[in-house]
Amino acid sequence: MTTREMTVTYTPGESGHDGSKPMICITNWFLRESGFNVNDRITVEYQDGLLVIRKTA
């Protein structure tokens, strides 16, 4: 497993005011190395402090 530290940012056009939406953008070769390709279907599981992204069959 590869670990990479990132920072949650604001969505484009947001400036940190109340109601702003957090965003995580993952666009790098780690996706390909982890078996994800363009047009793959995924599921995202949300839990307090944890996100799990899996390819959907």
N, CA, C and O atoms as a GROMACS GRO file, in nm:
protein
  228
    1MET      N    1   0.085  -0.118   0.000
    1MET     CA    2   0.000   0.000   0.000
    1MET      C    3   0.089   0.124   0.000
    1MET      O    4   0.188   0.130   0.072
    2THR      N    5   0.053   0.221  -0.081
    2THR     CA    6   0.124   0.348  -0.088
    2THR      C    7   0.047   0.453  -0.008
    2THR      O    8  -0.076   0.459  -0.016
    3THR      N    9   0.116   0.534   0.066
    3THR     CA   10   0.054   0.640   0.145
    3THR      C   11   0.100   0.775   0.092
    3THR      O   12   0.218   0.795   0.064
    4ARG      N   13   0.006   0.866   0.078
    4ARG     CA   14   0.039   1.001   0.032
    4ARG      C   15  -0.039   1.100   0.116
    4ARG      O   16  -0.161   1.089   0.129
    5GLU      N   17   0.030   1.197   0.173
    5GLU     CA   18  -0.037   1.301   0.251
    5GLU      C   19  -0.086   1.410   0.158
    5GLU      O   20  -0.014   1.452   0.067
    6MET      N   21  -0.209   1.456   0.180
    6MET     CA   22  -0.270   1.560   0.099
    6MET      C   23  -0.343   1.656   0.192
    6MET      O   24  -0.353   1.631   0.312
    7THR      N   25  -0.393   1.765   0.136
    7THR     CA   26  -0.468   1.863   0.213
    7THR      C   27  -0.607   1.878   0.152
    7THR      O   28  -0.620   1.892   0.030
    8VAL      N   29  -0.709   1.876   0.234
    8VAL     CA   30  -0.845   1.903   0.188
    8VAL      C   31  -0.852   2.052   0.158
    8VAL      O   32  -0.811   2.134   0.239
    9THR      N   33  -0.905   2.086   0.039
    9THR     CA   34  -0.913   2.225  -0.004
    9THR      C   35  -1.059   2.265  -0.024
    9THR      O   36  -1.150   2.185  -0.004
   10TYR      N   37  -1.079   2.391  -0.062
   10TYR     CA   38  -1.212   2.438  -0.096
   10TYR      C   39  -1.243   2.404  -0.241
   10TYR      O   40  -1.151   2.393  -0.322
   11THR      N   41  -1.369   2.387  -0.274
   11THR     CA   42  -1.407   2.367  -0.413
   11THR      C   43  -1.377   2.494  -0.491
   11THR      O   44  -1.376   2.603  -0.434
   12PRO      N   45  -1.351   2.481  -0.622
   12PRO     CA   46  -1.322   2.601  -0.701
   12PRO      C   47  -1.433   2.705  -0.687
   12PRO      O   48  -1.552   2.671  -0.691
   13GLY      N   49  -1.394   2.829  -0.672
   13GLY     CA   50  -1.492   2.937  -0.656
   13GLY      C   51  -1.530   2.964  -0.512
   13GLY      O   52  -1.598   3.063  -0.484
   14GLU      N   53  -1.489   2.878  -0.420
   14GLU     CA   54  -1.518   2.897  -0.278
   14GLU      C   55  -1.397   2.964  -0.213
   14GLU      O   56  -1.284   2.942  -0.255
   15SER      N   57  -1.421   3.045  -0.113
   15SER     CA   58  -1.310   3.116  -0.050
   15SER      C   59  -1.306   3.097   0.101
   15SER      O   60  -1.246   3.178   0.171
   16GLY      N   61  -1.368   2.992   0.151
   16GLY     CA   62  -1.360   2.966   0.293
   16GLY      C   63  -1.471   3.026   0.375
   16GLY      O   64  -1.468   3.017   0.498
   17HIS      N   65  -1.570   3.086   0.312
   17HIS     CA   66  -1.682   3.143   0.388
   17HIS      C   67  -1.773   3.031   0.438
   17HIS      O   68  -1.761   2.917   0.393
   18ASP      N   69  -1.861   3.061   0.528
   18ASP     CA   70  -1.955   2.961   0.580
   18ASP      C   71  -2.030   2.895   0.465
   18ASP      O   72  -2.074   2.963   0.372
   19GLY      N   73  -2.044   2.766   0.472
   19GLY     CA   74  -2.115   2.694   0.368
   19GLY      C   75  -2.025   2.645   0.256
   19GLY      O   76  -2.072   2.581   0.162
   20SER      N   77  -1.895   2.675   0.264
   20SER     CA   78  -1.804   2.628   0.160
   20SER      C   79  -1.793   2.476   0.164
   20SER      O   80  -1.813   2.414   0.268
   21LYS      N   81  -1.760   2.418   0.050
   21LYS     CA   82  -1.755   2.273   0.039
   21LYS      C   83  -1.611   2.225   0.033
   21LYS      O   84  -1.532   2.277  -0.046
   22PRO      N   85  -1.574   2.125   0.115
   22PRO     CA   86  -1.440   2.071   0.107
   22PRO      C   87  -1.424   1.982  -0.016
   22PRO      O   88  -1.522   1.927  -0.066
   23MET      N   89  -1.300   1.969  -0.066
   23MET     CA   90  -1.274   1.891  -0.186
   23MET      C   91  -1.140   1.818  -0.172
   23MET      O   92  -1.044   1.871  -0.117
   24ILE      N   93  -1.137   1.696  -0.223
   24ILE     CA   94  -1.012   1.621  -0.238
   24ILE      C   95  -1.000   1.589  -0.386
   24ILE      O   96  -1.092   1.532  -0.445
   25CYS      N   97  -0.889   1.625  -0.448
   25CYS     CA   98  -0.868   1.599  -0.590
   25CYS      C   99  -0.752   1.500  -0.603
   25CYS      O  100  -0.640   1.527  -0.559
   26ILE      N  101  -0.779   1.387  -0.665
   26ILE     CA  102  -0.675   1.286  -0.684
   26ILE      C  103  -0.657   1.270  -0.835
   26ILE      O  104  -0.740   1.208  -0.902
   27THR      N  105  -0.549   1.323  -0.888
   27THR     CA  106  -0.522   1.314  -1.032
   27THR      C  107  -0.373   1.287  -1.051
   27THR      O  108  -0.295   1.379  -1.075
   28ASN      N  109  -0.335   1.163  -1.040
   28ASN     CA  110  -0.194   1.131  -1.056
   28ASN      C  111  -0.176   0.984  -1.094
   28ASN      O  112  -0.274   0.910  -1.104
   29TRP      N  113  -0.054   0.944  -1.114
   29TRP     CA  114  -0.026   0.806  -1.155
   29TRP      C  115  -0.055   0.705  -1.045
   29TRP      O  116  -0.060   0.586  -1.073
   30PHE      N  117  -0.075   0.750  -0.920
   30PHE     CA  118  -0.111   0.656  -0.813
   30PHE      C  119  -0.243   0.586  -0.845
   30PHE      O  120  -0.262   0.470  -0.810
   31LEU      N  121  -0.333   0.656  -0.912
   31LEU     CA  122  -0.460   0.593  -0.951
   31LEU      C  123  -0.434   0.475  -1.044
   31LEU      O  124  -0.485   0.366  -1.022
   32ARG      N  125  -0.354   0.498  -1.148
   32ARG     CA  126  -0.322   0.391  -1.243
   32ARG      C  127  -0.246   0.277  -1.174
   32ARG      O  128  -0.275   0.160  -1.196
   33GLU      N  129  -0.150   0.313  -1.092
   33GLU     CA  130  -0.073   0.211  -1.020
   33GLU      C  131  -0.160   0.129  -0.925
   33GLU      O  132  -0.126   0.016  -0.892
   34SER      N  133  -0.272   0.187  -0.882
   34SER     CA  134  -0.364   0.118  -0.792
   34SER      C  135  -0.475   0.045  -0.867
   34SER      O  136  -0.566  -0.012  -0.806
   35GLY      N  137  -0.467   0.046  -1.002
   35GLY     CA  138  -0.562  -0.030  -1.082
   35GLY      C  139  -0.684   0.048  -1.129
   35GLY      O  140  -0.778  -0.013  -1.180
   36PHE      N  141  -0.684   0.182  -1.114
   36PHE     CA  142  -0.796   0.264  -1.158
   36PHE      C  143  -0.763   0.324  -1.295
   36PHE      O  144  -0.653   0.373  -1.317
   37ASN      N  145  -0.860   0.319  -1.386
   37ASN     CA  146  -0.842   0.374  -1.520
   37ASN      C  147  -0.958   0.465  -1.555
   37ASN      O  148  -1.063   0.461  -1.490
   38VAL      N  149  -0.940   0.547  -1.656
   38VAL     CA  150  -1.046   0.636  -1.704
   38VAL      C  151  -1.169   0.552  -1.738
   38VAL      O  152  -1.156   0.445  -1.799
   39ASN      N  153  -1.285   0.598  -1.700
   39ASN     CA  154  -1.415   0.534  -1.722
   39ASN      C  155  -1.445   0.416  -1.629
   39ASN      O  156  -1.551   0.355  -1.641
   40ASP      N  157  -1.354   0.383  -1.536
   40ASP     CA  158  -1.386   0.279  -1.437
   40ASP      C  159  -1.499   0.329  -1.348
   40ASP      O  160  -1.504   0.447  -1.314
   41ARG      N  161  -1.589   0.241  -1.311
   41ARG     CA  162  -1.694   0.272  -1.214
   41ARG      C  163  -1.636   0.247  -1.075
   41ARG      O  164  -1.563   0.150  -1.054
   42ILE      N  165  -1.670   0.335  -0.980
   42ILE     CA  166  -1.621   0.321  -0.844
   42ILE      C  167  -1.736   0.336  -0.744
   42ILE      O  168  -1.842   0.390  -0.777
   43THR      N  169  -1.712   0.289  -0.622
   43THR     CA  170  -1.800   0.318  -0.510
   43THR      C  171  -1.715   0.387  -0.404
   43THR      O  172  -1.597   0.358  -0.388
   44VAL      N  173  -1.778   0.479  -0.333
   44VAL     CA  174  -1.709   0.550  -0.226
   44VAL      C  175  -1.788   0.527  -0.098
   44VAL      O  176  -1.908   0.556  -0.092
   45GLU      N  177  -1.722   0.473   0.003
   45GLU     CA  178  -1.784   0.450   0.133
   45GLU      C  179  -1.739   0.562   0.227
   45GLU      O  180  -1.620   0.592   0.237
   46TYR      N  181  -1.835   0.622   0.295
   46TYR     CA  182  -1.808   0.733   0.386
   46TYR      C  183  -1.829   0.688   0.530
   46TYR      O  184  -1.929   0.624   0.563
   47GLN      N  185  -1.732   0.721   0.615
   47GLN     CA  186  -1.741   0.693   0.758
   47GLN      C  187  -1.667   0.805   0.828
   47GLN      O  188  -1.581   0.868   0.767
   48ASP      N  189  -1.696   0.830   0.952
   48ASP     CA  190  -1.633   0.939   1.025
   48ASP      C  191  -1.480   0.926   1.016
   48ASP      O  192  -1.423   0.834   1.074
   49GLY      N  193  -1.416   1.018   0.946
   49GLY     CA  194  -1.271   1.020   0.934
   49GLY      C  195  -1.214   0.919   0.836
   49GLY      O  196  -1.092   0.900   0.834
   50LEU      N  197  -1.298   0.853   0.755
   50LEU     CA  198  -1.249   0.750   0.664
   50LEU      C  199  -1.328   0.749   0.534
   50LEU      O  200  -1.451   0.751   0.536
   51LEU      N  201  -1.258   0.747   0.421
   51LEU     CA  202  -1.318   0.727   0.290
   51LEU      C  203  -1.255   0.603   0.229
   51LEU      O  204  -1.133   0.586   0.236
   52VAL      N  205  -1.336   0.517   0.170
   52VAL     CA  206  -1.284   0.399   0.102
   52VAL      C  207  -1.334   0.405  -0.042
   52VAL      O  208  -1.455   0.412  -0.066
   53ILE      N  209  -1.241   0.402  -0.138
   53ILE     CA  210  -1.276   0.404  -0.280
   53ILE      C  211  -1.242   0.268  -0.339
   53ILE      O  212  -1.129   0.220  -0.329
   54ARG      N  213  -1.344   0.207  -0.402
   54ARG     CA  214  -1.324   0.075  -0.462
   54ARG      C  215  -1.375   0.075  -0.604
   54ARG      O  216  -1.472   0.144  -0.636
   55LYS      N  217  -1.309  -0.003  -0.690
   55LYS     CA  218  -1.360  -0.025  -0.825
   55LYS      C  219  -1.486  -0.110  -0.814
   55LYS      O  220  -1.494  -0.201  -0.732
   56THR      N  221  -1.585  -0.078  -0.897
   56THR     CA  222  -1.710  -0.154  -0.904
   56THR      C  223  -1.699  -0.250  -1.020
   56THR      O  224  -1.653  -0.214  -1.128
   57ALA      N  225  -1.740  -0.373  -0.996
   57ALA     CA  226  -1.730  -0.475  -1.101
   57ALA      C  227  -1.826  -0.446  -1.213
   57ALA      O  228  -1.831  -0.522  -1.310
   0.00000   0.00000   0.00000
